[in-house]
Amino acid sequence: MTSSTEATTRDWEGLTIPAPGTYLLDAAHKRVGFVARHMMVSKVRGEFADATATITVTDDPLESAVTATIQAASINTAQADRDAHLRSPEFLDAEQFPTLEFRSTGVKSRSGNEFVLAGDLTIKGVTRPVELEVEFEGVGRSPFGQDIFGFSASTEIDREDFGLTWNVALETGGVLVGRKVKIEIEGEAVRQG
């Protein structure tokens, strides 16, 4: 909680943004989801229920940093057999690689409340650079006196770049699981200290 005399927000480039400090992703107000093509004709949506992130907001907001950890075993597509397969060595291999990790490497302002967050994403022991399109949703104070800000982010990855190559050819052409996976994140971050 922040003292009443300390500024909790500030103006930057026409936006009201959070004051510098450390913010944690609020477990009760987050979604780390994904969308993948299935059988070339539809989309399967899922999410990781267990994800944490630390966001360090700096004096210069473009020097801010994010670290995130996702528990691979927390994957949920609302279908138990598919989830077990996704946890298996043919996909995430959650036993050998229990986490997916993200470490930011830079922030660029795009326009208004839109930013690009560059970083390194590690899945199944393979690290690749990614760029997340981030929308800053605003700042506020919860009824419990917590300083918060909201955001959404998305990117698209080629799962085969991370060693997730399992697939089945379809009789009608194409494959069972598409290579491209869209990652969709929404959340609130809560100021610490």
Summary of the structure (lengths in Angstrom):
residues: 193
radius of gyration: 18.3
end to end distance: 5.8
largest distance: 67.4
contacts: 543
relative contact order: 0.22
helix: 9%
strand: 61%
